[in-house]
Structures are given as C-alpha cells and as structure tokens.
Amino acid sequence: MCGICGVVALDGPLDLPRQTPERMIGVMRHRGPDEFGAWRDRSVFLGHARLSIIDLAAGQQPMTTAQGRHWITFNGEIFNYPELRAELQGLGHTFRTSSDTEVILAAYDQWGPECVERFNGQFAFAIYDRHQRRLFLARDRFGIRPLFLTEHQGQLLFASEIKSLRAYPGLNLELEPAALAEIFHHWTPIGAGTAFRGVAQLPPGHVAMVGDNAFGAAAAAPLPDCLRVRRYWHPTFLPAREDHRFVPAAERDRYAAEVREALVDAATIRLRADVPVGAYLSGGLDSSATAAIIHKYTDHHLKTFSVGFEDAAYDETEWQHRMAAHIGTEHRTITTGAEDIAGRLREVTWLAETPMVRTAPAPLHTLSGLARSEGFKVVLTGEGADEVFVGYNIFRETKVRHFWSREPESRSRSALLTRLYPYLAQSPEQFLRKFYGAGLDNPDDPLFSHGPRWSNTASLPGFLGEAAQEPHSAGPVRERLLATLPADFTGWGPVARAQYLEMTTFMANYLLSSQGDRMLMGHSVEGRFPFLDHNVAELAGRIPVSIKLQSLVEKSILKLGVADLLPVNILQRPKQPYRAPEGASLEGPTGQALVRRFLDSDGSAGWDMWQPGRIAALVRKWQAGKLVSVRDNMSLLAVLTGRILQHDFGPGFEERLAPNILPEQALAWRQE
Amino acid sequence: MDVRQNVRTYIIENFLFGDEAPLENDSMSLLDGGIIDSVGVMELVAFLEGDFGLTLADEELVPENLDSVDNLVAFIERRQSSV
C-alpha cells in the first residue's frame, strides 16, 4: 500500500514549482513511509510514497518497462499477480523484479486498458504512455483504494489523498457549501463528489484516460472534463423473480459450499506478502470467519487485533477473546473511550478529508496504531460481508417495508420493524408507522430503501449558511445518483437495489474510506478484505436473496457456509452494529476544548458558511446533556468535523504541511 | 407565555435550533416536515410532562394529539381544562 500523486500538463510544458514533489508526496507520507520516489518528463510528473510489502528490495516506484515507454505509480495490491505473471511470461514478457507493479505494466502492455478486468485486487494507479502521450488512470471495483482529481491552471492533478492536491504550491481548496449539504444529508459525498469545490474522485470500477478522445465517454461533472471515462465493473444481482425464488435444501447447501470455497481462495491469496499479515477481530461473524478460515486452511501463524470500549454498551471484548481462544491466535486488544476519541478527532478529520456524522472512524485509528506498534503493515478484516451477504438492518428494513407496502393498512406487517429495532417497541406505534411508512406508496422508486435513513438527516444542512441552498455544481443529488444506476438496476428486487445503493454510496465513500483506508493508512497499515474479492461478490450476487436473507435472518447463506468453523454462540449472536459514543465522547476536557475552539463563533471569515446561532443552540443542548436523538448527535459531529476541515485544509494547511515536507535528499528521482 | 407560544418556542429552539423557516405553519405535520423523528416524539412527550405537568397514556401517543403545533395546543388545552 502506498500513496500516489501526479501532475499532467494538458497543454504546454509541465509547471512544477520548487518543492512540489516534496510537498505532494510528503503530506501523505503516512501512506508510505518506507521510500519516496519521483519521475518527470517535460509534460508529466509522477510521485510515490511506498509502504514496502512485496519485493522489498526491487519494487521501487515510479517504475518503468525495459523500453521506458510506460511509467507507473501504483497504490494497492494485485493479489493474483503470480498467476498473471506466469501467463504473461508465456506470452513472451520478461520481468526484472518479482513485484506486482511490474506485472501491471506488462499486463497494460499486453491487454491495454482492459487489463484491469483481469486483476483481482485493490488498486489505484496511473500509467503514462510516452509514445502516445496519454495518461491512464484506474481504480478497483469497490473503491478500496482512493484516487482524487482536480484541474488547476491547465494541468490535471491526481493523488491518493486530497491533501496531496492541496499541497501543490498555490492551489487553494474551498469547501463547497452545496457539497457539505449533500454530505450532511446523505452521510457521505455522492458519486464522484467530495467536500471540496473542483475536487472529484474517480468512481470505483472506473478507468479514465487523458489525451485520447477516442477512449470511453466524456466525463460528467464533478469530474474534470479533460477525462474520458469508462466503467468496467459494477455489482450485479439476479433479476427479481429469480432472486426471490424458493431454493430447495440440496441446492442451498451447494451454494453454501461454493461460498466457503470462494472465501478460502479470497483469504488465502490475501496472505501474499513479504511482511507479516495479521487480522482484525471485531467479535462479529465476518472477521471471525476470516480468521477461522486462515487458521484452518493455511499454516499461517495468525496474530489478531481488536479494539474494546470503556463503555460496556459498545464493547465486544468478551466476544473477541472467545473467538481468539477458539482458534488459538495470538491476540492483542486496545481500549478506547471518550477522551481517546476526542483526542483523535482532529487527526481523524485530517485523514478522512470529509465532514463525518459519526465518531466511529476514531477507534479504528486507535486500532491501526496497535497493529502498527506490533510490527504489522497488513491486516485482513471482515469489511464488505454485510453488503455482499445482506447483513445490515437497512436490508431487513427494506424487506419489511416492501412487504408492508403491499398491505399498507396492516399493523402486523409494520410491527415487524420492532423485530429489527427492539428499541422501537417503546416508540408510539403510529409515529413509527408514519416514519417508516414514508415512501410506501411508491415501492418501485429506485431510492425506496434509503428513504427513512436519509429523511432522518434531511435537517442537518440547516446548520449551513445561505450558500448551501445554491445548487451543487454537479447538479441535484437525486438526478446524479439515478444517472449512475446501471441499466439492469430496474430489474432487480428491493433488497438487491438496496445492496447496490449501499455498496456504491455508504460503503465506498464512508466505510472503505473514512472508516477504512484513511484510518488504516493513518498508521501506515494496509487493509485487505476477503469479502470484497470480486469472485466472492459476484458469487453472492448470483445467489437468490431468499437464502441470503432467509426470513429476517441476515447473512443466512454465509452462516451456513462457515457454520462448522465458529463457536455456535458467535454464529447465532444477533448482529451488533459497530458504533462508538458520539456527543458523549466530547464531554471530557479534550472534547470540550475542541468544541470551544471550533464551534465558538468569533465572527471571523469562514463563519459565513455556517449558521452560528443554530450551532450555538445545538452546543447548548449538548452541554445541557439533552442531545438524546441520533440526529442531534450526528448534527454535532457534522458541524464540528466540518469546521475542523475548513480550518485545517484552509488557513491551517501550511502549518500542518510544514513538518511533513520531504527533505530533498529523501526523494529518489528515477531514470530509465 | 401562552400555550401556543410556549409550544412553538420549544419546537423552534429544541428541534430547529432557532431556525423558524421549516415550521411553515401551525398545522403542518412535524414528522412529514422532518422536524421530529421517532425519538423526537419521546422528547416532545418529556416536554409535555415536564413543562405542562401532564402524564400521557400510551393510547394518547398518536399524531392527532402530537404531530403539529395545532394538535399539540388543542391536546394540552383539552387536558388542562379537564383537570
């Protein structure tokens, strides 16, 4: 895992002011502290911060081919590189290193942009072709690795993190009010957007080209219009009728065996590394299954890591220890709580580069610190299982609401919601029906599943100033979301649609980024996710939902597939959503100071983007201990992290950057 | 402060943090307007119990009593006059 960046002159010579590489690479050195490399010619600069994992001695980047035609800067892993390497050798390619980077170069040489379809991995990379004078950009299927883009004064800049773009001398970034409104409302940026005006991300499963107008299609805003883009992959599901069909027991058992086999493959190839590989244990089904598979099918000596909470309401330590004992891993735990979360929140926001409505990323930053301090650069986790195998409550909720929509007057149908959310049993029934019943008259709406979730935070943009009412520069969010839906979407059933939306919004733009890559890489640790192996995801997409979510039992086919590997109480344990204390985590001295520093309005520039009076009222409610609703807690986190972001990427940026600028001698300039 | 004023002030301060705009009129549904969620209903009940000294039975927790300023005012006044 690494950090990549680059600058491409679109017309004319490359403008690379003094210290540009040292700034752009240095500011994301946490992504790759082992080596720093750069290459340039008269129109392109490529930079790289390396976390050495495969071929430690010879895998330096940027890397080129023997003829010097293609140059690559690459972040990620291609797990099937030994197989591809052998295939390419059979086709006459020779290799100078044993790295996966060189395999990408050869694959691109052999198959062109379609090479990505052969990669099993998590990647973001750029390849510059010196003959054709064009730049190829690629991002993995689910968006595990980030790739941000902006156009600035006739040049395209790209990088693994937005702060690397911001480090280009003279490039200032502003939060876009309408983008903040979108993030507050939907919890994450939607599609290719980010919180910053003019900064976009290459969406998951996409490739792009600069300098070849015959490639793909013209990019739509907010992507820079110098790009031509093509989508090479998206999650797929069965047509509704097949998805809902009855599956006989014998067939179900065959599917379970296939799931097991695919997971074993996915976990095994993710152990490929020239450094030790560990695993996270959350105490839930998914990470337990991953660890158990490694234990049973490999001779890998597994070390596992987990985070516990001081507050018992969030703590799963007991389950983590049970699982570690069950498979006999060497286990390490670290405990977090209010002060630890509050103390990290500013750093977490700096890493996540977006306002957050939750504190949940912070404990994962604590956890990656533990893994790193134990000498681990790579960990496997259970991420993705809930999206791929139907684990989340939003899927069960969708199934219930869809069922209810066929008999809207039924009380027994809506009462099923209290099975999903036991705390709703205390809510007045008619209000519950009104809240979750919204949209019931239009169950075919493509966004049906996410209506209640998004309506609950619809008020959060109210903390933003007038400018947030202006339309988003890339167009209305609903239209943009609808425009990204694949043609087969309308043929899918309600749960499959919900899965697709969840994977492409919340998973890509929050779980894998704010809570995933950014928290791991903050401590130079690479995450690997067997459940997001595309072979696993494609298999799951071919399995009828009737056995993935049997009745209201989440991940039923996965449970069947791994049943014999896990203690029965972990297997049957109701899913506990991973959460961290929100407003309560700010009540200690550290949190109080943070809130005062960033939310006490002094009327200075920057406050015009907000509603200081409303924020003050929110803070008063929090101080009075009355921030009881999820919505109020989300509001507090959103405005606090939004204000931190505004400062640290605005006036505070140079101060933050300064200690990270690379010394000139630390940067290795590559030659052919 | 009269009942209506009291209810409006509470809703504007507690749920809207001073922003009156979303409360377009006193007859609009608080739930449909996104002003309260299902937890918000519990906050409302706590407000009625605390500021007006009412106790609410389960069967009274219905939109007809709680889901707009008008309904809240009518409900409070009905309960106060019946004491």
HADDOCK unambig.tbl for C-alpha pairs under 7 A between the chains (distance, minus, plus):
assign (segid A and resid 427 and name CA) (segid B and resid 38 and name CA) 6.61 0.50 0.50
assign (segid A and resid 428 and name CA) (segid B and resid 61 and name CA) 5.66 0.50 0.50
assign (segid A and resid 428 and name CA) (segid B and resid 62 and name CA) 6.94 0.50 0.50
assign (segid A and resid 430 and name CA) (segid B and resid 62 and name CA) 5.86 0.50 0.50
assign (segid A and resid 430 and name CA) (segid B and resid 63 and name CA) 6.86 0.50 0.50
assign (segid A and resid 431 and name CA) (segid B and resid 38 and name CA) 6.23 0.50 0.50
assign (segid A and resid 431 and name CA) (segid B and resid 62 and name CA) 6.92 0.50 0.50
assign (segid A and resid 431 and name CA) (segid B and resid 63 and name CA) 6.75 0.50 0.50
assign (segid A and resid 432 and name CA) (segid B and resid 38 and name CA) 6.23 0.50 0.50
assign (segid A and resid 435 and name CA) (segid B and resid 38 and name CA) 6.94 0.50 0.50
assign (segid A and resid 455 and name CA) (segid B and resid 34 and name CA) 6.81 0.50 0.50
assign (segid A and resid 456 and name CA) (segid B and resid 34 and name CA) 6.95 0.50 0.50
assign (segid A and resid 456 and name CA) (segid B and resid 37 and name CA) 6.59 0.50 0.50
assign (segid A and resid 458 and name CA) (segid B and resid 34 and name CA) 6.89 0.50 0.50
assign (segid A and resid 459 and name CA) (segid B and resid 34 and name CA) 6.76 0.50 0.50
assign (segid A and resid 614 and name CA) (segid B and resid 17 and name CA) 4.71 0.50 0.50
assign (segid A and resid 614 and name CA) (segid B and resid 18 and name CA) 5.74 0.50 0.50
assign (segid A and resid 614 and name CA) (segid B and resid 19 and name CA) 6.96 0.50 0.50
assign (segid A and resid 617 and name CA) (segid B and resid 17 and name CA) 5.29 0.50 0.50
assign (segid A and resid 618 and name CA) (segid B and resid 17 and name CA) 6.13 0.50 0.50
assign (segid A and resid 629 and name CA) (segid B and resid 39 and name CA) 5.86 0.50 0.50
assign (segid A and resid 629 and name CA) (segid B and resid 40 and name CA) 6.95 0.50 0.50
